[in-house]
Amino acid sequence: MSKLILSLLLVACIAVQINAAGIGNAKNILKSLDKALESHDIKRFLSMHDSNFNFKFCKVSGKSVEDLKKILEQDPNMSTTKKSNHFVTSKVTKDGANYKFDYEEFLLLKNDEFYKAEGTIYFQDAPKVKIMKATEKCPVKIF
């Protein structure tokens, strides 16, 4: 094989490995979010986020983990979630120094109301996986 073909194959293999690691991180992030929501563990939820976490959830935004904490303490979904399921809905892609992916969130609350929301999470993967930024559309009540 020519050096060009070998180089292209090597680049393709590296890209596949990076995306495989990225999708693993994305799934782990969402799994941890589910556990934190179901256990109503705000401390665990906050520990996944960078101190300068930047977010826009529906009509609420903030620029720090402290802003997020204030929102969570008032969020009825945080205290009434019975079951939470998040799913990765896109490839994990590089975005500057971070990675990003889209997700869907499904929440079943204690009063048996069911909601769906969609969003995007930006995260760093080294030295420790941390959520740097997130956006989420307003949740839609399914029933």
Helices and strands as residue ranges (DSSP letters): H 3-39, H 42-47, E 49-57, E 60-62, H 65-74, H 76-80, E 81-88, E 93-95, E 98-109, E 114-124, E 130-136, E 140-141
